[in-house]
Amino acid sequence: MQLDLWTSEWVVCGFFAYLLVLSRVRPLAAAARRRVVLVGLVCISLVIVLSRLRPSPGLEVLREWLPAVYLLQGYWLCGIFYRRPMPGIERRLLAFDNWLFGPGAPGRFVARTPRIVCSCFELAYLLAYPLVPAGFAAFLALGQHDRADAFWTAALIASFGCYGMLPWIQTRPPRALPMGAPLCVPHPILRRLNGAVLRRLSVQVNTFPSGHAATSVAVGLAVWSVSAPAGAALLGVAAGITIGTVLGRYHYAVDSLSGVLVGVLGWWVAFHAPGA
């Protein structure tokens, strides 16, 4: 049987196959292993079945938007592999933050940064969740239906490239550590809102590199590839998200900086690699 898969769908199949293999070689509770296997097989099967159905407008719309679901499922499944934090890695990540910002950084940043500025970065962090579907909607509105596969290839390489490291590098976010006070204090409503969203949607552990930074940068660059003004606006949001991850202590600085690099890599592979 010849599979007529989009590149992004090959990425999906490869990533969930990777998780299926990990479920056999990494220690997991029986229920957790069953969930990884079930969800992984469902996602792979869905990709294959949809590629074999007779093309129709409805089917095309479904295939165009389903990668957003695969992205979320991949993130949640990777969280299942978390067992315990790795204090040695946490210390190294914190050491870089201390080197970058200097001793006593929280106090100095809070004293010097207006609350309105802090609130803008906190709001940007919150926008990381709707940025992907909003970016794809903008991509389609720009008449790029025939390049939907490239958009999702960029976004999925960026996101899966970060989430796939979670089974191997397991750390707590800096906000969960005793020395993890925010570098910037936003309006408390925004902080509480982000906390509520994280409690409901997050796996409650740190991803290295930062999936927030990587995916938002990849989305911004994908849109920028077809429209400089729209892409510049989204890249501005992506920059705010990346900075907000660090100032709010949702991520270590190394997480976010490496996430930017992964996002650029995902975009380059999708739009500029040979054969793209």
C-alpha positions in Angstrom: 0.0 0.0 0.0 1.5 3.3 -1.1 0.9 6.1 1.4 0.2 9.6 0.1 1.1 11.5 3.2 2.0 15.1 3.6 5.4 15.8 5.1 3.8 17.1 8.3 1.9 13.8 8.5 5.2 11.8 8.2 6.4 14.0 11.1 3.3 13.0 13.1 3.8 9.3 12.4 7.5 9.4 13.2 7.0 11.2 16.5 4.2 8.9 17.8 6.2 5.9 16.6 9.1 7.3 18.7 6.7 7.5 21.7 5.5 4.0 21.2 9.1 2.7 21.3 9.8 4.8 24.4 6.8 3.3 26.1 8.5 -0.1 25.8 11.9 0.9 26.9 11.2 3.6 29.6 9.7 2.7 33.0 6.0 3.4 33.0 3.0 2.3 35.0 0.8 -0.1 33.1 -2.0 2.4 32.7 0.3 5.1 31.5 1.9 2.7 29.0 -1.6 1.7 27.7 -2.5 5.4 27.2 0.7 6.1 25.2 0.1 3.1 23.0 -3.6 3.8 22.5 -3.3 7.5 21.7 -0.2 6.9 19.6 -1.8 4.2 17.5 -5.0 6.2 17.1 -3.1 9.3 15.8 -1.0 7.2 13.4 -4.0 5.3 12.2 -6.0 8.5 11.7 -3.3 10.0 9.6 -3.1 6.9 7.4 -6.9 6.5 7.1 -7.5 10.1 6.1 -4.7 9.9 3.5 -6.5 6.9 1.9 -10.0 8.5 1.7 -11.4 10.0 -1.5 -10.4 13.7 -1.6 -13.2 16.2 -0.7 -13.4 19.7 0.5 -14.4 18.6 4.0 -11.6 16.0 4.2 -9.1 18.7 3.2 -10.3 21.0 5.9 -10.0 18.2 8.4 -6.5 17.3 7.4 -5.5 20.9 7.4 -6.6 21.4 11.1 -5.9 18.0 12.7 -2.2 18.7 13.2 -3.2 21.1 16.0 -4.7 18.1 17.8 -1.7 15.9 17.1 0.5 18.7 18.6 -1.5 18.8 21.9 -1.7 15.0 22.2 2.1 14.7 21.6 2.7 17.2 24.4 0.4 15.5 26.9 1.8 12.0 26.1 5.4 13.2 26.7 4.3 14.4 30.1 3.5 10.8 31.0 7.2 10.0 30.9 8.1 12.4 33.7 9.2 10.5 36.8 11.2 12.8 39.0 13.3 16.0 38.6 17.0 16.0 37.9 18.5 18.3 40.4 21.9 18.5 38.7 20.4 19.8 35.5 18.2 22.2 37.4 21.2 23.6 39.2 23.0 24.1 35.9 20.0 25.9 34.3 19.7 28.1 37.3 23.4 28.9 37.3 23.1 30.2 33.7 20.2 32.3 34.8 22.2 33.7 37.7 25.1 34.4 35.4 22.9 36.1 32.8 20.9 38.3 35.2 23.3 38.6 38.1 22.8 38.0 41.8 19.7 39.5 43.3 18.1 39.7 39.8 14.4 39.4 41.0 14.6 42.3 43.3 16.5 44.5 40.8 14.1 43.7 37.9 11.0 44.2 40.0 12.3 47.6 41.2 13.2 48.8 37.7 10.5 47.4 35.5 7.0 49.2 35.4 4.1 46.9 36.1 2.5 47.7 32.7 5.6 46.3 30.9 5.6 43.2 33.1 1.9 42.7 32.3 2.5 43.0 28.6 5.0 40.1 28.7 2.7 38.1 31.0 -0.2 38.6 28.5 2.1 37.6 25.6 2.9 34.3 27.4 -0.9 33.7 27.6 -1.2 34.3 23.9 1.1 31.3 23.2 -1.9 29.0 23.3 -4.1 30.7 20.6 -1.1 31.7 18.5 -0.9 28.4 16.6 -4.5 28.3 15.4 -4.6 32.0 14.9 -1.3 31.9 12.9 -2.7 29.0 10.7 -5.9 30.9 10.1 -3.9 33.9 9.0 -1.8 31.7 6.8 -4.9 30.3 5.1 -6.5 33.8 4.8 -3.4 34.8 2.9 -4.3 32.3 0.2 -1.8 29.6 1.3 -4.0 26.5 1.4 -1.6 24.7 -0.9 1.2 25.3 1.6 -0.6 24.2 4.7 1.6 21.2 4.9 4.7 23.5 5.1 3.2 25.5 7.9 2.5 22.4 10.0 5.8 20.8 9.2 7.5 23.9 10.7 5.2 24.0 13.7 5.4 20.3 14.4 9.1 19.9 14.0 9.5 22.8 16.5 7.1 21.6 19.0 7.9 17.9 18.8 11.6 18.7 18.9 11.0 20.2 22.3 8.5 17.8 23.8 10.4 14.8 22.6 13.3 15.7 25.0 11.0 15.5 28.1 11.5 11.8 28.7 15.3 12.4 28.8 15.6 15.8 30.5 13.2 16.1 33.4 13.2 19.4 35.4 10.7 21.5 37.3 10.0 25.0 35.9 11.9 27.7 37.8 8.7 29.1 39.2 8.3 25.8 41.2 11.7 26.2 42.9 12.5 28.0 46.1 14.6 30.6 44.2 12.1 30.9 41.3 10.6 34.2 42.1 9.4 36.1 39.0 11.9 38.6 37.5 9.0 40.8 36.8 5.7 41.3 38.6 2.6 41.7 36.3 -0.9 42.5 37.3 -2.1 39.7 39.6 -5.1 38.9 37.5 -2.9 38.0 34.5 -0.6 35.9 36.7 -3.6 34.0 38.2 -5.1 33.5 34.7 -1.9 32.0 33.4 -1.7 29.8 36.5 -5.2 28.5 35.9 -4.5 27.8 32.3 -1.3 25.9 33.2 -3.1 23.8 35.8 -5.7 22.7 33.2 -3.6 22.4 30.0 0.0 21.9 31.1 1.8 18.7 32.2 3.2 20.8 35.1 6.8 20.2 34.3 9.5 21.9 32.3 10.3 21.3 28.6 13.8 21.8 27.4 13.9 23.4 24.9 10.9 25.6 25.5 8.0 24.5 23.4 6.3 27.9 23.8 9.3 29.7 22.3 10.0 27.2 19.6 6.4 26.8 18.3 5.6 30.5 18.4 8.8 31.4 16.5 8.2 28.7 13.9 4.6 30.0 13.4 5.7 33.6 13.1 8.4 32.7 10.5 6.0 30.5 8.5 3.6 33.4 8.2 6.4 35.9 7.5 7.5 33.7 4.6 4.3 34.6 2.8 3.5 38.0 4.2 6.1 40.2 5.8 3.7 42.5 7.6 1.6 39.7 9.1 4.6 37.7 9.9 6.3 40.6 11.6 3.3 41.1 13.9 3.3 37.4 14.8 7.1 37.4 15.4 6.6 40.4 17.7 4.2 38.3 19.7 6.6 35.4 19.6 9.3 37.6 21.0 7.0 38.7 23.8 6.2 35.1 24.5 9.8 34.1 24.6 10.7 37.0 27.0 7.6 36.3 29.0 8.6 32.7 29.6 11.8 33.9 31.3 10.6 37.0 33.2 7.6 35.0 34.6 10.0 32.1 35.5 7.9 29.7 33.4 11.1 28.6 31.7 14.9 28.9 32.3 16.7 31.3 29.9 18.5 28.3 28.3 15.1 26.7 27.6 13.8 29.7 25.8 17.0 30.6 23.9 17.3 27.0 22.6 13.6 27.0 21.8 14.1 29.9 19.5 16.8 28.0 17.7 14.6 24.9 17.4 11.8 27.1 16.0 14.1 28.6 13.4 15.3 25.1 12.5 11.7 23.8 12.0 10.9 26.8 9.8 14.0 26.3 7.7 13.4 22.6 7.2 9.8 23.3 6.1 10.4 26.3 3.8 14.0 26.3 2.7 15.5 22.8 2.9 16.2 21.1 -0.4 12.9 19.7 -1.7 10.8 21.9 0.6 
